[in-house]
Amino acid sequence: MTEGARVGAVAVRVQGLWKRFGEQIAVAGVDLELPAGRFIGLVGPNGAGKTTTLSMVTGLLRPDQGTVEVVGHDVWRDPTEVKARIGVLPEGLRLFERLSGRELLAYTGRLRGLPGTEVDKRATQLLEVLDLAGSQHKLVVDYSTGMRKKIGLAAALLHNPEVLFLDEPFEGVDPVSAQTIRGVLERYTASGATVVFSSHVMELVESLCDWVAVMAAGRIRAHGPTADVRGTAPSLQQAFLELVGANDRDTSTHLDWLGGGAR
């Protein structure tokens, strides 16, 4: 990794990205440039296309149309170069559950081609920083949700990637684990690396991210520095609701039977 991202450098460039599942269009012609060296939030309601977009950007899902470049390399024409430069923590992370936490990191590091002594050193440091040292010899199958997210993050960071992609990294994570993960990610971006993470929790995104892209119905509705996207709205949450049209929904005539203790 470089000591700092070049001013104006692009970490991810997406052009004309489409994905359809049967009759359902999940991603509808996304064009997006994500700046390097930033903490970036890809936000949107459930079903907006965030996970599908990240899956295509990281090479886990082939698009129907469009191109993706990560740090200047085409994801589908040059997958080996791209995968050497990225770390991924996908939604519904599947781990080798019959390995211990340390064994998982040892396996991952050697799979990445790192020398054994370097893998062991980095694994020890990551386990300590992520508060997993006391559980390093415990099987992953016995890890809690928060511990799984943390060991998955450790595996994604082990080879020191230039861009880290995280799909709902704080989902189901307790506040202590969330704070630990947050601290590691802030330290990582401070070194000039790029974090791209998806979420639908606006308060979290606003407190963490300095750049956001808002997605709804498979399209990008707004993108740019967080303050610019928020604009004159009192919060990113309010700006988000306006961008995705949630404020137009009227529920006053529905569920009139709910409440009041009536049966």
Residue pairs with C-beta under 8 A, 6 or more apart in sequence:
1 160
1 161
1 162
1 191
1 192
1 193
2 162
2 192
3 191
3 192
4 37
4 191
4 192
5 11
5 35
5 36
5 37
5 38
5 192
5 193
5 194
6 36
8 35
9 35
9 36
9 37
10 33
10 34
10 35
10 36
10 69
11 34
11 35
11 36
11 37
11 38
11 70
11 71
11 162
11 163
11 194
11 196
12 32
12 33
12 34
12 57
12 68
12 69
12 70
12 163
12 194
12 196
13 32
13 33
13 34
13 67
13 68
13 69
14 30
14 31
14 32
14 33
14 53
14 57
14 66
14 67
14 68
15 31
15 66
15 67
15 68
16 29
16 30
16 31
16 65
16 66
16 67
17 27
17 29
17 30
17 31
17 53
17 56
17 63
17 65
17 66
17 67
17 68
18 25
18 27
18 28
18 29
18 30
18 63
18 64
18 65
18 66
19 25
19 26
19 27
19 49
19 52
19 56
19 61
19 63
19 64
20 26
20 64
25 218
26 49
26 52
26 218
27 49
27 52
27 53
27 56
27 63
27 218
28 49
28 217
28 218
28 219
29 66
29 219
30 49
30 53
30 66
30 215
30 218
30 219
30 220
31 220
32 213
32 220
32 223
34 40
34 194
34 196
34 211
34 213
35 194
35 211
36 71
36 162
36 163
36 192
36 194
37 189
37 192
37 193
37 194
38 189
38 194
38 195
38 209
38 210
38 211
39 185
39 186
39 189
39 195
39 208
39 209
39 210
39 211
40 194
40 195
40 196
40 197
40 209
40 211
40 212
40 213
41 197
41 198
41 199
41 205
41 208
41 209
41 211
41 212
41 213
41 226
42 50
42 53
42 54
42 196
42 197
42 198
42 199
42 212
42 213
42 215
43 50
43 198
43 199
43 200
43 202
43 205
43 212
43 213
43 214
43 215
43 240
44 50
44 198
44 200
44 214
44 215
44 216
44 244
45 200
45 216
45 244
45 246
46 200
48 215
48 216
48 217
48 218
48 244
49 215
49 217
49 218
49 219
50 167
50 198
50 215
51 91
51 167
51 198
52 61
53 215
54 90
54 165
54 167
54 196
54 198
55 61
55 90
56 62
56 63
56 66
56 68
56 75
57 68
57 70
57 75
57 165
57 196
58 75
58 86
58 88
58 90
58 165
59 75
59 76
59 79
59 82
59 83
60 88
60 90
62 76
67 74
67 76
68 74
68 75
68 76
69 75
70 82
70 85
70 86
70 163
71 82
71 85
71 162
71 163
73 81
73 82
73 85
74 82
75 82
84 112
84 159
85 161
85 162
85 163
86 161
86 162
86 163
86 164
86 165
87 156
87 157
87 158
87 159
87 161
87 163
87 164
87 165
88 156
88 164
88 165
88 166
89 149
89 152
89 153
89 156
89 164
89 165
89 166
89 167
89 169
90 167
91 167
91 168
91 171
91 198
93 148
93 149
93 152
95 104
95 140
95 148
95 151
95 152
95 155
96 104
96 107
96 140
97 139
97 140
97 141
98 139
98 140
98 141
99 107
99 139
99 140
100 136
100 137
100 138
100 139
100 140
101 127
101 132
101 135
101 136
101 137
101 138
101 140
101 143
101 147
101 151
101 154
102 123
102 127
102 136
102 137
104 140
104 151
104 155
105 119
105 122
105 123
105 126
105 127
105 151
105 154
105 155
105 158
106 116
106 119
106 120
106 123
108 155
108 158
109 116
109 118
109 119
109 122
109 123
109 158
109 159
110 116
110 119
112 158
112 159
114 122
114 158
114 159
119 158
122 158
123 154
123 158
124 133
126 132
126 154
126 157
126 158
127 133
127 136
127 154
129 180
129 184
130 150
130 151
130 153
130 154
130 180
130 181
130 184
131 150
131 176
131 177
131 180
132 147
132 150
132 151
132 154
135 143
135 147
140 148
140 151
143 151
144 174
145 172
145 173
146 172
146 173
146 174
146 176
146 177
146 178
147 177
149 169
149 170
149 172
149 173
149 177
149 181
150 177
150 180
150 181
153 166
153 169
153 181
153 184
156 164
156 166
157 164
157 184
157 188
161 193
162 193
162 194
163 193
163 194
163 195
163 196
164 185
164 188
164 193
164 194
164 195
164 196
165 196
165 197
166 185
166 195
166 196
166 197
166 198
167 197
167 198
168 197
168 198
168 199
169 181
169 197
170 178
170 181
170 199
170 201
170 204
173 181
182 208
185 195
185 208
186 208
188 195
189 195
199 205
202 235
202 236
202 237
202 240
203 235
203 236
203 237
205 212
205 226
205 236
206 226
206 230
206 235
206 236
206 237
209 226
210 225
210 226
211 223
211 224
211 225
211 226
212 222
212 223
212 224
212 226
212 229
212 236
213 220
213 222
213 223
214 220
214 221
214 222
214 223
214 229
214 240
214 243
214 244
215 221
216 243
216 244
216 245
221 243
221 244
222 229
222 239
222 243
223 229
226 236
229 236
229 239
230 236
230 239
231 239
233 239
233 242
240 246
241 247
